[in-house]
């Protein structure tokens, strides 16, 4: 071969080599990035080329698919009772992508997940169309309905958990939205979606308040403070005198008193009496006596300050702050910079009810292939142990007193042992806004402890003087607990 031909051959060989390198680089290095690029329309077309698999509650689908004439997309998502289930499902939209369970399990629902390889291979050889798998949740349909109906037109949220496993039984948020209204690509879908955004609707119906909104937990946090007192040996007997003065002055202040709501018997009250009447002075003093470090450590055992609580939908981080002494005393009664999601406070009640053992909350039990083979089965996991079994029984005892003869009597269920704690959390500049109404609780039957609940009412038309966790939130918690108990029979 002469020299010019050799040069041409070498040059052509280099071009072929460069092409091979480029092809492999695109396929194997940039493949995932290109696949997930929001401008790659082929992914969306593939997503909606076949019916999506379904999200399952109590053996029944709460989602579906229907044919559409919107251009390249053959199917769009539908929802059954979308407003009630939106905090669980999230949405899947041809125009606005997806979120929550719809997004996190998109591969299973569309049939593209690698774990469905066998099912796809069978379809390829049999000529069948690719099918999506199903997401089987832990939700209880009756409990969810009780939560959603109980909230009604009020702004608020409910979270309910099985204390023994961590399975989420209810997750309601109001006001809510119907994901079906913007599942397609039309101008009407765009108008519906834009109308749900905060700038258009200040009530934020797309905000998942059960998981993603934090509130001052108010007096419901006193359950954590009582737990900290017992775990750290500050008190051993829940019926013993706590040596709490009345009035009580916040530490490091010039005589700034911590006040109780009304004329209630809080001087030297026992833990049982203090929780029954919700004595700010007793629990503020406990928090101050223990100090910020010990209070924070106990709160973290219940799940506070953990940004990684995934259900698998990620919950916002609940915060017990690092603070000075007077602010720490206020944080001990659920005020100051103390913030918690409804899920977090359900976890508090759950840990107490489960003998001091906190189970990791989850809402997906199984991922199922189109042929009904289980490709993933959730195993309940212990998260922490905020209380010893002995101290958990003590806290259960005083929470049950709250429901028997304290501020939580409206949560009583005949023949069922119920423990609970009310809360009224101040907010707004100079506390001018209507306070948040809280209630946390659990129910025990002869079969075990099937449910723990947290309810928060963020806003209502009730007059300020009528707002209290016992009046507004406790009846909702009661109906949720009853729904779960009925389902156990």
C-alpha positions as a Markdown table, in Angstrom:
| # | Residue | x | y | z |
|---|---|---|---|---|
| 1 | Unk | 0.0 | 0.0 | 0.0 |
| 2 | Unk | 1.4 | 3.4 | -1.0 |
| 3 | Unk | 1.8 | 6.2 | 1.5 |
| 4 | Unk | -1.3 | 8.3 | 0.5 |
| 5 | Unk | -3.6 | 5.3 | 0.6 |
| 6 | Unk | -2.1 | 4.3 | 4.0 |
| 7 | Unk | -2.8 | 7.8 | 5.4 |
| 8 | Unk | -6.4 | 7.6 | 4.1 |
| 9 | Unk | -6.9 | 4.2 | 5.6 |
| 10 | Unk | -5.5 | 5.3 | 9.0 |
| 11 | Unk | -7.7 | 8.4 | 8.9 |
| 12 | Unk | -10.8 | 6.4 | 8.1 |
| 13 | Unk | -9.9 | 3.9 | 10.9 |
| 14 | Unk | -9.6 | 6.8 | 13.4 |
| 15 | Unk | -13.0 | 8.1 | 12.2 |
| 16 | Unk | -14.6 | 4.7 | 12.8 |
| 17 | Unk | -12.9 | 4.4 | 16.2 |
| 18 | Unk | -14.1 | 7.9 | 17.2 |
| 19 | Unk | -17.6 | 7.0 | 16.1 |
| 20 | Unk | -17.6 | 3.8 | 18.2 |
| 21 | Unk | -16.3 | 5.7 | 21.2 |
| 22 | Unk | -19.0 | 8.4 | 20.7 |
| 23 | Unk | -21.8 | 5.8 | 20.3 |
| 24 | Unk | -20.7 | 3.9 | 23.5 |
| 25 | Unk | -20.3 | 7.2 | 25.4 |
| 26 | Unk | -23.9 | 8.3 | 24.4 |
| 27 | Unk | -25.4 | 4.9 | 25.2 |
| 28 | Unk | -23.6 | 3.9 | 28.4 |
| 29 | Unk | -22.3 | 7.1 | 30.0 |
| 30 | Unk | -24.9 | 9.7 | 28.9 |
| 31 | Unk | -27.8 | 7.2 | 28.6 |
| 32 | Unk | -29.5 | 7.9 | 31.9 |
| 33 | Unk | -29.0 | 11.6 | 31.6 |
| 34 | Unk | -30.5 | 11.7 | 28.1 |
| 35 | Unk | -33.3 | 9.4 | 29.2 |
| 36 | Unk | -34.2 | 11.7 | 32.1 |
| 37 | Unk | -33.8 | 14.9 | 30.2 |
| 38 | Unk | -37.1 | 16.9 | 30.5 |
| 39 | Unk | -36.7 | 17.8 | 26.8 |
| 40 | Unk | -36.6 | 14.2 | 25.7 |
| 41 | Unk | -40.2 | 13.8 | 24.6 |
| 42 | Unk | -39.8 | 10.1 | 23.7 |
| 43 | Unk | -39.8 | 9.2 | 27.4 |
| 44 | Unk | -43.1 | 10.9 | 28.0 |
| 45 | Unk | -44.6 | 9.3 | 24.8 |
| 46 | Unk | -43.5 | 5.9 | 26.0 |
| 47 | Unk | -44.9 | 6.6 | 29.5 |
| 48 | Unk | -48.4 | 7.2 | 28.1 |
| 49 | Unk | -48.3 | 4.7 | 25.2 |
| 50 | Unk | -49.9 | 2.0 | 27.4 |
| 51 | Unk | -52.2 | 2.1 | 30.4 |
| 52 | Unk | -50.3 | 2.7 | 33.6 |
| 53 | Unk | -50.4 | 0.1 | 36.4 |
| 54 | Unk | -52.5 | 1.1 | 39.4 |
| 55 | Unk | -52.1 | 2.2 | 42.9 |
| 56 | Unk | -54.0 | -0.3 | 45.2 |
| 57 | Unk | -55.8 | 0.3 | 48.5 |
| 58 | Unk | -57.6 | -2.6 | 50.2 |
| 59 | Unk | -57.2 | -4.7 | 47.1 |
| 60 | Unk | -58.9 | -2.1 | 44.9 |
| 61 | Unk | -57.4 | 0.3 | 42.4 |
| 62 | Unk | -57.8 | 4.0 | 43.2 |
| 63 | Unk | -56.3 | 5.0 | 39.9 |
| 64 | Unk | -57.0 | 4.1 | 36.2 |
| 65 | Unk | -56.2 | 5.0 | 32.6 |
| 66 | Unk | -58.3 | 6.2 | 29.7 |
| 67 | Unk | -57.6 | 6.8 | 26.0 |
| 68 | Unk | -57.0 | 10.3 | 24.9 |
| 69 | Unk | -56.7 | 12.2 | 21.6 |
| 70 | Unk | -54.0 | 14.6 | 22.8 |
| 71 | Unk | -51.4 | 14.2 | 20.1 |
| 72 | Unk | -48.6 | 11.7 | 20.7 |
| 73 | Unk | -50.1 | 10.4 | 24.0 |
| 74 | Unk | -52.5 | 7.4 | 23.8 |
| 75 | Unk | -53.5 | 7.2 | 27.5 |
| 76 | Unk | -53.9 | 9.6 | 30.4 |
| 77 | Unk | -54.3 | 8.9 | 34.1 |
| 78 | Unk | -57.6 | 8.9 | 36.0 |
| 79 | Unk | -58.3 | 8.9 | 39.7 |
| 80 | Unk | -61.2 | 7.6 | 41.8 |
| 81 | Unk | -62.1 | 10.1 | 44.5 |
| 82 | Unk | -59.0 | 12.1 | 43.5 |
| 83 | Unk | -59.3 | 14.8 | 46.2 |
| 84 | Unk | -59.3 | 12.3 | 49.0 |
| 85 | Unk | -56.4 | 10.2 | 47.7 |
| 86 | Unk | -54.2 | 13.0 | 46.3 |
| 87 | Unk | -51.9 | 13.2 | 49.4 |
| 88 | Unk | -51.2 | 9.5 | 48.8 |
| 89 | Unk | -51.0 | 9.1 | 45.0 |
| 90 | Unk | -49.7 | 12.5 | 43.9 |
| 91 | Unk | -50.4 | 13.1 | 40.3 |
| 92 | Unk | -49.3 | 11.9 | 36.8 |
| 93 | Unk | -49.8 | 14.5 | 34.1 |
| 94 | Unk | -48.9 | 14.4 | 30.4 |
| 95 | Unk | -48.0 | 18.1 | 30.7 |
| 96 | Unk | -46.7 | 18.5 | 34.2 |
| 97 | Unk | -44.8 | 15.3 | 34.9 |
| 98 | Unk | -45.6 | 13.4 | 38.1 |
| 99 | Unk | -44.9 | 13.5 | 41.9 |
| 100 | Unk | -45.2 | 11.4 | 45.0 |
| 101 | Unk | -46.0 | 7.7 | 44.5 |
| 102 | Unk | -46.8 | 8.2 | 40.8 |
| 103 | Unk | -43.3 | 9.6 | 40.3 |
| 104 | Unk | -41.3 | 7.4 | 42.7 |
| 105 | Unk | -42.8 | 4.2 | 41.3 |
| 106 | Unk | -43.0 | 5.4 | 37.6 |
| 107 | Unk | -40.9 | 2.5 | 36.4 |
| 108 | Unk | -43.1 | -0.1 | 38.0 |
| 109 | Unk | -46.3 | 1.6 | 36.9 |
| 110 | Unk | -45.1 | 2.1 | 33.3 |
| 111 | Unk | -43.5 | -1.4 | 33.1 |
| 112 | Unk | -40.0 | -0.1 | 32.3 |
| 113 | Unk | -38.4 | -1.0 | 35.7 |
| 114 | Unk | -35.6 | -3.5 | 35.4 |
| 115 | Unk | -37.3 | -5.7 | 37.9 |
| 116 | Unk | -40.1 | -6.3 | 35.3 |
| 117 | Unk | -37.6 | -7.6 | 32.7 |
| 118 | Unk | -39.1 | -11.1 | 32.8 |
| 119 | Unk | -42.6 | -9.8 | 32.2 |
| 120 | Unk | -41.4 | -7.6 | 29.3 |
| 121 | Unk | -39.5 | -10.6 | 27.8 |
| 122 | Unk | -42.6 | -12.7 | 27.9 |
| 123 | Unk | -44.6 | -9.9 | 26.2 |
| 124 | Unk | -42.0 | -9.6 | 23.5 |
| 125 | Unk | -42.1 | -13.3 | 22.6 |
| 126 | Unk | -45.9 | -13.6 | 22.9 |
| 127 | Unk | -46.6 | -10.3 | 21.0 |
| 128 | Unk | -48.3 | -8.8 | 24.0 |
| 129 | Unk | -48.2 | -5.1 | 24.8 |
| 130 | Unk | -46.0 | -3.9 | 27.6 |
| 131 | Unk | -47.9 | -3.6 | 30.8 |
| 132 | Unk | -47.3 | -1.7 | 34.0 |
| 133 | Unk | -47.2 | -3.2 | 37.5 |
| 134 | Unk | -49.1 | -2.2 | 40.6 |
| 135 | Unk | -48.2 | -0.4 | 43.8 |
| 136 | Unk | -49.9 | -2.0 | 46.7 |
| 137 | Unk | -50.3 | 0.5 | 49.6 |
| 138 | Unk | -50.8 | 0.1 | 53.4 |
| 139 | Unk | -53.6 | 2.6 | 53.4 |
| 140 | Unk | -57.0 | 1.8 | 55.0 |
| 141 | Unk | -59.8 | 3.1 | 52.8 |
| 142 | Unk | -62.3 | 3.5 | 55.7 |
| 143 | Unk | -59.8 | 5.3 | 57.8 |
| 144 | Unk | -58.8 | 7.6 | 55.0 |
| 145 | Unk | -62.5 | 8.4 | 54.3 |
| 146 | Unk | -63.0 | 9.1 | 58.0 |
| 147 | Unk | -60.0 | 11.4 | 58.1 |
| 148 | Unk | -61.0 | 13.3 | 54.9 |
| 149 | Unk | -64.7 | 13.6 | 55.8 |
| 150 | Unk | -63.8 | 14.7 | 59.3 |
| 151 | Unk | -61.6 | 17.5 | 58.0 |
| 152 | Unk | -64.3 | 18.7 | 55.7 |
| 153 | Unk | -63.9 | 22.3 | 54.7 |
| 154 | Unk | -61.4 | 23.0 | 57.4 |
| 155 | Unk | -57.7 | 23.5 | 56.5 |
| 156 | Unk | -55.7 | 20.8 | 58.1 |
| 157 | Unk | -54.3 | 17.2 | 58.0 |
| 158 | Unk | -54.5 | 13.7 | 59.5 |
| 159 | Unk | -51.9 | 11.0 | 59.7 |
| 160 | Unk | -52.6 | 7.6 | 61.1 |
| 161 | Unk | -50.1 | 4.8 | 61.7 |
| 162 | Unk | -50.1 | 1.2 | 62.8 |
| 163 | Unk | -47.8 | 1.4 | 65.8 |
| 164 | Unk | -46.7 | -2.2 | 65.6 |
| 165 | Unk | -45.5 | -2.1 | 62.0 |
| 166 | Unk | -45.2 | 1.6 | 61.0 |
| 167 | Unk | -47.7 | 1.1 | 58.2 |
| 168 | Unk | -49.4 | 4.3 | 57.3 |
| 169 | Unk | -53.2 | 3.8 | 57.4 |
| 170 | Unk | -54.5 | 7.3 | 56.6 |
| 171 | Unk | -52.9 | 10.4 | 55.1 |
| 172 | Unk | -55.4 | 13.2 | 54.5 |
| 173 | Unk | -54.9 | 16.9 | 53.7 |
| 174 | Unk | -57.4 | 19.7 | 53.1 |
| 175 | Unk | -58.1 | 21.6 | 51.0 |
| 176 | Unk | -57.1 | 19.1 | 48.3 |
| 177 | Unk | -57.2 | 18.7 | 44.6 |
| 178 | Unk | -58.3 | 16.2 | 41.9 |
| 179 | Unk | -55.2 | 15.1 | 39.9 |
| 180 | Unk | -57.6 | 14.0 | 37.1 |
| 181 | Unk | -58.3 | 17.7 | 36.2 |
| 182 | Unk | -54.8 | 18.2 | 34.8 |
| 183 | Unk | -53.8 | 14.7 | 33.7 |
| 184 | Unk | -53.9 | 15.6 | 30.0 |
| 185 | Unk | -52.3 | 18.1 | 27.6 |
| 186 | Unk | -55.2 | 20.4 | 26.8 |
| 187 | Unk | -55.6 | 24.1 | 27.6 |
| 188 | Unk | -58.2 | 23.1 | 30.1 |
| 189 | Unk | -55.7 | 21.0 | 31.9 |
| 190 | Unk | -53.2 | 23.8 | 32.0 |
| 191 | Unk | -55.8 | 26.2 | 33.4 |
| 192 | Unk | -56.7 | 23.7 | 36.1 |
| 193 | Unk | -53.1 | 23.2 | 37.1 |
| 194 | Unk | -52.2 | 26.9 | 37.2 |
| 195 | Unk | -55.3 | 27.6 | 39.2 |
| 196 | Unk | -54.0 | 25.3 | 41.9 |
| 197 | Unk | -50.7 | 27.1 | 42.4 |
| 198 | Unk | -50.1 | 29.2 | 45.4 |
| 199 | Unk | -50.2 | 32.5 | 43.5 |
| 200 | Unk | -53.7 | 31.6 | 42.3 |
| 201 | Unk | -55.0 | 29.9 | 45.4 |
| 202 | Unk | -53.4 | 31.0 | 48.7 |
| 203 | Unk | -54.9 | 28.0 | 50.4 |
| 204 | Unk | -52.4 | 25.8 | 48.5 |
| 205 | Unk | -54.6 | 22.7 | 47.8 |
| 206 | Unk | -51.5 | 20.9 | 46.3 |
| 207 | Unk | -49.6 | 21.2 | 49.6 |
| 208 | Unk | -49.5 | 17.8 | 51.3 |
| 209 | Unk | -50.0 | 19.1 | 54.8 |
| 210 | Unk | -49.7 | 15.6 | 56.4 |
| 211 | Unk | -46.1 | 15.2 | 55.2 |
| 212 | Unk | -44.8 | 18.5 | 54.0 |
| 213 | Unk | -46.1 | 21.2 | 56.3 |
| 214 | Unk | -44.7 | 21.8 | 59.8 |
| 215 | Unk | -46.5 | 23.5 | 62.6 |
| 216 | Unk | -45.8 | 24.4 | 66.3 |
| 217 | Unk | -47.1 | 21.2 | 67.9 |
| 218 | Unk | -48.3 | 23.0 | 71.0 |
| 219 | Unk | -49.3 | 20.9 | 74.0 |
| 220 | Unk | -49.1 | 17.6 | 72.2 |
| 221 | Unk | -45.4 | 17.9 | 72.5 |
| 222 | Unk | -45.7 | 17.6 | 76.3 |
| 223 | Unk | -45.9 | 13.9 | 75.7 |
| 224 | Unk | -42.2 | 14.1 | 74.5 |
| 225 | Unk | -41.3 | 16.3 | 77.4 |
| 226 | Unk | -42.9 | 13.9 | 79.9 |
| 227 | Unk | -40.9 | 11.1 | 78.2 |
| 228 | Unk | -37.7 | 13.0 | 78.5 |
| 229 | Unk | -38.3 | 13.6 | 82.2 |
| 230 | Unk | -38.8 | 9.8 | 82.8 |
| 231 | Unk | -36.0 | 8.7 | 80.6 |
| 232 | Unk | -33.5 | 11.0 | 82.2 |
| 233 | Unk | -34.6 | 10.2 | 85.7 |
| 234 | Unk | -35.9 | 13.6 | 86.6 |
| 235 | Unk | -39.0 | 11.9 | 87.8 |
| 236 | Unk | -39.8 | 8.2 | 88.3 |
| 237 | Unk | -43.4 | 8.3 | 89.6 |
| 238 | Unk | -46.0 | 10.0 | 87.3 |
| 239 | Unk | -48.2 | 10.6 | 90.4 |
| 240 | Unk | -45.5 | 12.3 | 92.5 |
| 241 | Unk | -45.2 | 16.0 | 93.2 |
| 242 | Unk | -43.1 | 17.7 | 90.5 |
| 243 | Unk | -42.1 | 20.6 | 92.8 |
| 244 | Unk | -43.4 | 23.1 | 90.2 |
| 245 | Unk | -44.1 | 26.6 | 91.4 |
| 246 | Unk | -47.0 | 28.8 | 90.3 |
| 247 | Unk | -46.3 | 31.3 | 88.9 |
| 248 | Unk | -43.2 | 30.0 | 87.1 |
| 249 | Unk | -40.7 | 32.4 | 85.7 |
| 250 | Unk | -38.8 | 31.6 | 82.6 |
| 251 | Unk | -35.1 | 31.1 | 83.3 |
| 252 | Unk | -32.6 | 34.0 | 82.5 |
| 253 | Unk | -35.5 | 36.5 | 82.2 |
| 254 | Unk | -36.4 | 39.5 | 84.2 |
| 255 | Unk | -39.5 | 38.0 | 85.8 |
| 256 | Unk | -41.2 | 36.9 | 82.6 |
| 257 | Unk | -43.9 | 34.4 | 83.7 |
| 258 | Unk | -44.9 | 31.3 | 81.8 |
| 259 | Unk | -48.7 | 31.3 | 81.9 |
| 260 | Unk | -51.3 | 28.5 | 82.0 |
| 261 | Unk | -54.6 | 28.6 | 80.1 |
| 262 | Unk | -57.2 | 29.4 | 82.7 |
| 263 | Unk | -57.3 | 28.8 | 86.4 |
| 264 | Unk | -56.1 | 25.2 | 86.5 |
| 265 | Unk | -54.4 | 23.2 | 89.4 |
| 266 | Unk | -50.8 | 23.2 | 88.2 |
| 267 | Unk | -48.8 | 24.1 | 91.4 |
| 268 | Unk | -46.6 | 21.1 | 92.2 |
| 269 | Unk | -48.9 | 19.0 | 89.9 |
| 270 | Unk | -47.8 | 15.4 | 89.2 |
| 271 | Unk | -47.0 | 14.4 | 85.6 |
| 272 | Unk | -50.5 | 12.8 | 85.4 |
| 273 | Unk | -52.2 | 15.9 | 86.7 |
| 274 | Unk | -50.1 | 18.2 | 84.5 |
| 275 | Unk | -50.8 | 16.3 | 81.3 |
| 276 | Unk | -54.5 | 16.0 | 82.2 |
| 277 | Unk | -54.8 | 19.8 | 82.6 |
| 278 | Unk | -52.0 | 20.7 | 80.1 |
| 279 | Unk | -50.0 | 22.7 | 82.6 |
| 280 | Unk | -47.5 | 24.9 | 80.7 |
| 281 | Unk | -45.7 | 25.8 | 83.9 |
| 282 | Unk | -44.9 | 22.2 | 84.8 |
| 283 | Unk | -43.6 | 21.1 | 81.4 |
| 284 | Unk | -41.8 | 24.4 | 80.7 |
| 285 | Unk | -39.9 | 23.9 | 84.0 |
| 286 | Unk | -39.2 | 20.2 | 83.1 |
| 287 | Unk | -37.7 | 21.3 | 79.8 |
| 288 | Unk | -35.6 | 24.0 | 81.5 |
| 289 | Unk | -34.4 | 21.6 | 84.2 |
| 290 | Unk | -33.3 | 19.0 | 81.7 |
| 291 | Unk | -31.6 | 21.5 | 79.4 |
| 292 | Unk | -31.6 | 21.8 | 75.7 |
| 293 | Unk | -29.2 | 19.0 | 75.0 |
| 294 | Unk | -31.3 | 16.3 | 76.8 |
| 295 | Unk | -34.5 | 17.6 | 75.4 |
| 296 | Unk | -33.2 | 17.7 | 71.9 |
| 297 | Unk | -31.8 | 14.1 | 72.2 |
| 298 | Unk | -35.1 | 12.8 | 73.4 |
| 299 | Unk | -37.0 | 14.6 | 70.6 |
| 300 | Unk | -34.6 | 13.1 | 68.0 |
| 301 | Unk | -35.3 | 9.6 | 69.2 |
| 302 | Unk | -39.0 | 10.3 | 68.3 |
| 303 | Unk | -37.9 | 11.4 | 64.8 |
| 304 | Unk | -37.3 | 15.2 | 65.1 |
| 305 | Unk | -34.3 | 16.7 | 63.2 |
| 306 | Unk | -34.3 | 13.8 | 60.7 |
| 307 | Unk | -34.4 | 15.0 | 57.1 |
| 308 | Unk | -34.5 | 11.5 | 55.8 |
| 309 | Unk | -37.9 | 10.2 | 56.8 |
| 310 | Unk | -39.1 | 8.6 | 53.5 |
| 311 | Unk | -42.5 | 6.9 | 53.3 |
| 312 | Unk | -41.3 | 6.6 | 50.4 |
| 313 | Unk | -42.6 | 10.1 | 49.8 |
| 314 | Unk | -40.2 | 12.3 | 51.8 |
| 315 | Unk | -41.6 | 14.1 | 54.8 |
| 316 | Unk | -40.4 | 17.6 | 55.8 |
| 317 | Unk | -38.0 | 17.7 | 58.7 |
| 318 | Unk | -39.6 | 18.3 | 62.0 |
| 319 | Unk | -37.4 | 20.6 | 64.2 |
| 320 | Unk | -36.5 | 20.6 | 67.9 |
| 321 | Unk | -34.2 | 23.7 | 68.0 |
| 322 | Unk | -30.9 | 24.3 | 69.6 |
| 323 | Unk | -31.9 | 27.2 | 71.8 |
| 324 | Unk | -31.2 | 29.3 | 74.8 |
| 325 | Unk | -32.7 | 28.5 | 78.2 |
| 326 | Unk | -36.0 | 30.5 | 78.0 |
| 327 | Unk | -36.6 | 29.5 | 74.4 |
| 328 | Unk | -35.9 | 25.8 | 75.3 |
| 329 | Unk | -38.5 | 26.0 | 78.1 |
| 330 | Unk | -41.0 | 27.3 | 75.5 |
| 331 | Unk | -40.0 | 24.6 | 73.0 |
| 332 | Unk | -40.7 | 22.0 | 75.7 |
| 333 | Unk | -44.4 | 23.0 | 75.6 |
| 334 | Unk | -44.4 | 22.9 | 71.8 |
| 335 | Unk | -43.9 | 26.6 | 71.1 |
| 336 | Unk | -40.9 | 28.8 | 70.1 |
| 337 | Unk | -39.1 | 27.3 | 67.2 |
| 338 | Unk | -40.4 | 23.8 | 67.7 |
| 339 | Unk | -42.0 | 22.6 | 64.5 |
| 340 | Unk | -43.6 | 19.2 | 63.6 |
| 341 | Unk | -45.5 | 17.6 | 60.7 |
| 342 | Unk | -48.7 | 15.7 | 61.5 |
| 343 | Unk | -46.8 | 12.5 | 60.5 |
| 344 | Unk | -44.2 | 13.3 | 63.2 |
| 345 | Unk | -46.7 | 13.7 | 65.9 |
| 346 | Unk | -48.4 | 10.5 | 64.9 |
| 347 | Unk | -45.0 | 8.9 | 65.3 |
| 348 | Unk | -44.8 | 10.2 | 68.8 |
| 349 | Unk | -48.1 | 8.7 | 69.8 |
| 350 | Unk | -47.1 | 5.5 | 67.9 |
| 351 | Unk | -43.9 | 5.0 | 69.8 |
| 352 | Unk | -45.6 | 5.5 | 73.2 |
| 353 | Unk | -48.4 | 3.0 | 72.2 |
| 354 | Unk | -45.9 | 0.4 | 71.0 |
| 355 | Unk | -44.1 | 0.0 | 74.3 |
| 356 | Unk | -41.4 | 2.7 | 73.5 |
| 357 | Unk | -40.4 | 1.2 | 70.1 |
| 358 | Unk | -40.8 | 3.5 | 67.1 |
| 359 | Unk | -41.3 | 1.7 | 63.8 |
| 360 | Unk | -40.3 | 3.4 | 60.5 |
| 361 | Unk | -43.4 | 4.8 | 58.8 |
| 362 | Unk | -44.1 | 3.5 | 55.3 |
| 363 | Unk | -47.0 | 3.4 | 52.9 |
| 364 | Unk | -46.0 | 0.9 | 50.2 |
| 365 | Unk | -46.4 | -2.7 | 51.1 |
| 366 | Unk | -45.7 | -4.4 | 47.8 |
| 367 | Unk | -44.6 | -3.7 | 44.2 |
| 368 | Unk | -46.3 | -6.2 | 42.0 |
| 369 | Unk | -45.5 | -7.2 | 38.4 |
| 370 | Unk | -48.3 | -7.4 | 35.7 |
| 371 | Unk | -48.4 | -11.2 | 36.2 |
| 372 | Unk | -49.0 | -10.6 | 39.9 |
| 373 | Unk | -45.6 | -11.8 | 41.0 |
| 374 | Unk | -44.3 | -9.7 | 44.0 |
| 375 | Unk | -41.1 | -7.9 | 42.9 |
| 376 | Unk | -40.7 | -6.1 | 46.3 |
| 377 | Unk | -42.1 | -6.8 | 49.7 |
| 378 | Unk | -41.7 | -4.3 | 52.5 |
| 379 | Unk | -40.4 | -5.6 | 55.8 |
| 380 | Unk | -41.2 | -3.4 | 58.9 |
| 381 | Unk | -38.2 | -1.8 | 60.4 |
| 382 | Unk | -37.5 | -0.5 | 63.9 |
| 383 | Unk | -36.4 | 3.1 | 63.8 |
| 384 | Unk | -35.5 | 3.9 | 67.4 |
| 385 | Unk | -36.5 | 3.3 | 71.1 |
| 386 | Unk | -37.4 | 6.7 | 72.6 |
| 387 | Unk | -38.7 | 5.0 | 75.8 |
| 388 | Unk | -38.1 | 2.0 | 77.9 |
| 389 | Unk | -41.1 | -0.4 | 78.1 |
| 390 | Unk | -41.6 | 0.6 | 81.7 |
| 391 | Unk | -41.6 | 4.3 | 81.0 |
| 392 | Unk | -43.8 | 3.8 | 77.9 |
| 393 | Unk | -46.4 | 2.2 | 80.2 |
| 394 | Unk | -46.2 | 5.2 | 82.5 |
| 395 | Unk | -46.7 | 7.7 | 79.6 |
| 396 | Unk | -49.6 | 5.5 | 78.3 |
| 397 | Unk | -51.2 | 5.7 | 81.7 |
| 398 | Unk | -51.1 | 9.5 | 81.8 |
| 399 | Unk | -52.3 | 9.9 | 78.2 |
| 400 | Unk | -55.2 | 7.6 | 79.0 |
| 401 | Unk | -56.1 | 9.8 | 81.9 |
| 402 | Unk | -56.3 | 12.8 | 79.5 |
| 403 | Unk | -59.0 | 10.9 | 77.6 |
| 404 | Unk | -60.8 | 9.5 | 80.6 |
| 405 | Unk | -61.1 | 12.7 | 82.6 |
| 406 | Unk | -59.0 | 15.4 | 81.0 |
| 407 | Unk | -59.1 | 17.6 | 77.9 |
| 408 | Unk | -59.5 | 14.7 | 75.5 |
| 409 | Unk | -62.8 | 13.2 | 76.7 |
| 410 | Unk | -64.4 | 13.7 | 73.2 |
| 411 | Unk | -62.0 | 10.9 | 71.9 |
| 412 | Unk | -63.5 | 8.2 | 74.2 |
| 413 | Unk | -64.6 | 5.0 | 72.4 |
| 414 | Unk | -66.8 | 2.7 | 74.4 |
| 415 | Unk | -65.1 | -0.6 | 75.3 |
| 416 | Unk | -61.7 | 0.7 | 73.9 |
| 417 | Unk | -58.7 | 2.0 | 75.8 |
| 418 | Unk | -57.7 | 5.4 | 74.2 |
| 419 | Unk | -54.8 | 7.5 | 75.1 |
| 420 | Unk | -54.4 | 11.0 | 73.8 |
| 421 | Unk | -53.2 | 14.6 | 74.2 |
| 422 | Unk | -54.8 | 17.8 | 73.1 |
| 423 | Unk | -52.9 | 20.8 | 71.8 |
| 424 | Unk | -53.6 | 24.5 | 71.0 |
| 425 | Unk | -50.6 | 26.1 | 69.3 |
| 426 | Unk | -50.3 | 29.9 | 69.1 |
| 427 | Unk | -49.1 | 31.5 | 65.9 |
| 428 | Unk | -49.1 | 34.8 | 64.0 |
| 429 | Unk | -47.6 | 38.1 | 65.1 |
| 430 | Unk | -48.3 | 38.5 | 68.8 |
| 431 | Unk | -50.4 | 35.3 | 68.5 |
| 432 | Unk | -53.1 | 37.3 | 66.7 |
| 433 | Unk | -54.1 | 34.5 | 64.4 |
| 434 | Unk | -56.5 | 31.6 | 65.3 |
| 435 | Unk | -54.4 | 29.0 | 67.0 |
| 436 | Unk | -53.8 | 25.5 | 65.5 |
| 437 | Unk | -55.9 | 22.8 | 67.1 |
| 438 | Unk | -54.1 | 19.5 | 67.6 |
| 439 | Unk | -54.9 | 16.0 | 68.9 |
| 440 | Unk | -52.7 | 12.9 | 69.0 |
| 441 | Unk | -53.9 | 9.6 | 70.2 |
| 442 | Unk | -53.8 | 5.8 | 70.0 |
| 443 | Unk | -56.4 | 3.0 | 70.6 |
| 444 | Unk | -55.8 | -0.4 | 72.2 |
| 445 | Unk | -57.9 | -3.4 | 71.8 |
| 446 | Unk | -57.7 | -7.0 | 73.1 |
| 447 | Unk | -55.9 | -7.8 | 69.8 |
| 448 | Unk | -53.2 | -5.2 | 70.2 |
| 449 | Unk | -52.7 | -1.5 | 69.3 |
| 450 | Unk | -53.8 | -1.1 | 65.7 |
| 451 | Unk | -53.7 | 2.7 | 65.3 |
| 452 | Unk | -52.1 | 5.9 | 66.4 |
| 453 | Unk | -53.4 | 9.2 | 65.0 |
| 454 | Unk | -52.4 | 12.9 | 64.7 |
| 455 | Unk | -54.8 | 15.6 | 63.7 |
| 456 | Unk | -54.2 | 19.3 | 63.1 |
| 457 | Unk | -56.7 | 21.9 | 62.2 |
| 458 | Unk | -54.8 | 24.8 | 60.7 |
| 459 | Unk | -57.7 | 27.1 | 60.2 |
| 460 | Unk | -61.5 | 27.1 | 60.6 |
| 461 | Unk | -64.5 | 29.3 | 60.9 |
| 462 | Unk | -64.8 | 28.6 | 64.6 |
| 463 | Unk | -64.4 | 31.6 | 66.9 |
| 464 | Unk | -61.0 | 31.9 | 68.6 |
| 465 | Unk | -62.3 | 31.2 | 72.1 |
| 466 | Unk | -63.9 | 27.9 | 70.8 |
| 467 | Unk | -60.7 | 26.5 | 69.3 |
| 468 | Unk | -59.1 | 23.7 | 71.2 |
| 469 | Unk | -57.7 | 20.3 | 70.2 |
| 470 | Unk | -60.3 | 18.6 | 72.2 |
| 471 | Unk | -63.2 | 20.3 | 70.4 |
| 472 | Unk | -62.0 | 20.3 | 66.8 |
| 473 | Unk | -59.3 | 17.6 | 66.3 |
| 474 | Unk | -60.2 | 14.9 | 68.8 |
| 475 | Unk | -63.6 | 13.9 | 67.2 |
| 476 | Unk | -61.7 | 13.4 | 63.9 |
| 477 | Unk | -59.1 | 11.2 | 65.5 |
| 478 | Unk | -61.9 | 9.3 | 67.2 |
| 479 | Unk | -63.6 | 8.6 | 63.9 |
| 480 | Unk | -60.3 | 7.4 | 62.3 |
| 481 | Unk | -59.6 | 5.1 | 65.2 |
| 482 | Unk | -63.1 | 3.7 | 65.1 |
| 483 | Unk | -62.7 | 3.0 | 61.3 |
| 484 | Unk | -59.5 | 1.1 | 61.9 |
| 485 | Unk | -60.9 | -0.9 | 64.8 |
| 486 | Unk | -64.0 | -1.8 | 62.8 |
| 487 | Unk | -61.8 | -3.1 | 60.0 |
| 488 | Unk | -59.9 | -5.3 | 62.5 |
| 489 | Unk | -63.1 | -7.2 | 63.4 |
